[in-house]
Amino acid sequence: MIPLKLVLIYIAVLSLITFFAYGIDKHKARKGAWRISEKALLGLGLLGGAAGGLLGMRVFHHKTKHRYFWVINFAALLLHILLIGLAAPKM
């Protein structure tokens, strides 16, 4: 069993990375520069950064019109909550 502390650290780090990836991509979109792919943004969310992805969408107003970004990030967030629950010590 993976310790709860490691799961929380992993999700927190991936969420920070994902949050900043959304911000960077929004900045690049405004400048017309090379962009981070949608697959990469969604992949970061699925790998553990869904909370950061959802927060990045709200803060940077980025990808908010793409319904599948909301659905995938929200579903991944539910999965991450489930994983935290499984890693939590049973009382």
C-alpha positions as a LaTeX table, in Angstrom:
\begin{tabular}{lrrr}
\hline
Residue & $x$ (\AA) & $y$ (\AA) & $z$ (\AA) \\
\hline
Met1 & 0.00 & 0.00 & 0.00 \\
Ile2 & 1.26 & 3.47 & $-0.88$ \\
Pro3 & 1.47 & 5.83 & 2.12 \\
Leu4 & $-1.16$ & 8.58 & 2.14 \\
Lys5 & 1.49 & 11.27 & 2.56 \\
Leu6 & 3.19 & 10.25 & $-0.69$ \\
Val7 & $-0.11$ & 10.23 & $-2.57$ \\
Leu8 & $-0.95$ & 13.73 & $-1.31$ \\
Ile9 & 2.51 & 15.07 & $-2.18$ \\
Tyr10 & 2.32 & 13.52 & $-5.65$ \\
Ile11 & $-1.12$ & 15.03 & $-6.35$ \\
Ala12 & $-0.08$ & 18.43 & $-4.97$ \\
Val13 & 3.08 & 18.57 & $-7.12$ \\
Leu14 & 1.25 & 17.45 & $-10.28$ \\
Ser15 & $-1.52$ & 19.95 & $-9.58$ \\
Leu16 & 1.00 & 22.80 & $-9.30$ \\
Ile17 & 2.70 & 21.74 & $-12.53$ \\
Thr18 & $-0.66$ & 21.48 & $-14.30$ \\
Phe19 & $-1.84$ & 24.85 & $-12.98$ \\
Phe20 & 1.30 & 26.56 & $-14.30$ \\
Ala21 & 1.05 & 24.66 & $-17.61$ \\
Tyr22 & $-2.41$ & 26.18 & $-18.17$ \\
Gly23 & $-1.04$ & 29.63 & $-17.34$ \\
Ile24 & 1.93 & 29.23 & $-19.65$ \\
Asp25 & $-0.27$ & 27.95 & $-22.47$ \\
Lys26 & $-2.66$ & 30.90 & $-22.08$ \\
His27 & 0.27 & 33.32 & $-22.16$ \\
Lys28 & 1.65 & 31.67 & $-25.29$ \\
Ala29 & $-1.80$ & 31.72 & $-26.91$ \\
Arg30 & $-2.00$ & 35.48 & $-26.45$ \\
Lys31 & 1.46 & 35.94 & $-28.00$ \\
Gly32 & 0.81 & 33.55 & $-30.89$ \\
Ala33 & 3.75 & 31.41 & $-29.79$ \\
Trp34 & 4.26 & 27.64 & $-29.70$ \\
Arg35 & 1.57 & 26.05 & $-27.51$ \\
Ile36 & 1.30 & 23.17 & $-25.10$ \\
Ser37 & $-0.82$ & 20.47 & $-26.73$ \\
Glu38 & $-4.30$ & 19.69 & $-25.48$ \\
Lys39 & $-3.20$ & 16.08 & $-25.00$ \\
Ala40 & $-0.39$ & 17.22 & $-22.70$ \\
Leu41 & $-2.69$ & 19.46 & $-20.65$ \\
Leu42 & $-5.30$ & 16.72 & $-20.27$ \\
Gly43 & $-2.61$ & 14.11 & $-19.65$ \\
Leu44 & $-1.22$ & 16.14 & $-16.75$ \\
Gly45 & $-4.70$ & 16.30 & $-15.30$ \\
Leu46 & $-5.24$ & 12.57 & $-15.64$ \\
Leu47 & $-1.85$ & 11.76 & $-14.11$ \\
Gly48 & $-2.67$ & 13.61 & $-10.90$ \\
Gly49 & $-3.04$ & 17.29 & $-11.66$ \\
Ala50 & $-6.79$ & 17.56 & $-12.18$ \\
Ala51 & $-7.26$ & 19.98 & $-9.28$ \\
Gly52 & $-4.57$ & 22.24 & $-10.74$ \\
Gly53 & $-6.11$ & 21.90 & $-14.19$ \\
Leu54 & $-9.54$ & 22.96 & $-13.00$ \\
Leu55 & $-8.07$ & 25.84 & $-11.01$ \\
Gly56 & $-5.93$ & 26.89 & $-13.98$ \\
Met57 & $-8.97$ & 26.89 & $-16.23$ \\
Arg58 & $-10.78$ & 29.22 & $-13.81$ \\
Val59 & $-7.89$ & 31.54 & $-12.95$ \\
Phe60 & $-6.50$ & 31.94 & $-16.48$ \\
His61 & $-9.87$ & 31.62 & $-18.28$ \\
His62 & $-8.24$ & 29.03 & $-20.48$ \\
Lys63 & $-9.96$ & 26.15 & $-22.28$ \\
Thr64 & $-13.19$ & 26.99 & $-20.49$ \\
Lys65 & $-15.30$ & 26.73 & $-23.65$ \\
His66 & $-14.10$ & 23.18 & $-24.29$ \\
Arg67 & $-16.62$ & 21.03 & $-22.45$ \\
Tyr68 & $-14.35$ & 17.95 & $-22.64$ \\
Phe69 & $-11.70$ & 19.77 & $-20.58$ \\
Trp70 & $-14.23$ & 20.25 & $-17.78$ \\
Val71 & $-15.49$ & 16.66 & $-18.02$ \\
Ile72 & $-12.07$ & 14.99 & $-18.16$ \\
Asn73 & $-10.55$ & 17.12 & $-15.40$ \\
Phe74 & $-13.58$ & 16.71 & $-13.14$ \\
Ala75 & $-13.68$ & 12.92 & $-13.70$ \\
Ala76 & $-9.95$ & 12.72 & $-13.00$ \\
Leu77 & $-10.42$ & 14.76 & $-9.82$ \\
Leu78 & $-13.04$ & 12.27 & $-8.62$ \\
Leu79 & $-10.62$ & 9.44 & $-9.39$ \\
His80 & $-7.87$ & 11.19 & $-7.42$ \\
Ile81 & $-10.20$ & 11.64 & $-4.44$ \\
Leu82 & $-10.98$ & 7.92 & $-4.63$ \\
Leu83 & $-7.27$ & 7.10 & $-4.66$ \\
Ile84 & $-6.71$ & 9.32 & $-1.63$ \\
Gly85 & $-9.53$ & 7.48 & 0.11 \\
Leu86 & $-7.96$ & 4.13 & $-0.71$ \\
Ala87 & $-4.57$ & 5.28 & 0.55 \\
Ala88 & $-6.01$ & 6.70 & 3.79 \\
Pro89 & $-5.53$ & 4.55 & 6.86 \\
Lys90 & $-8.68$ & 2.72 & 7.89 \\
Met91 & $-10.09$ & 3.46 & 11.34 \\
\hline
\end{tabular}
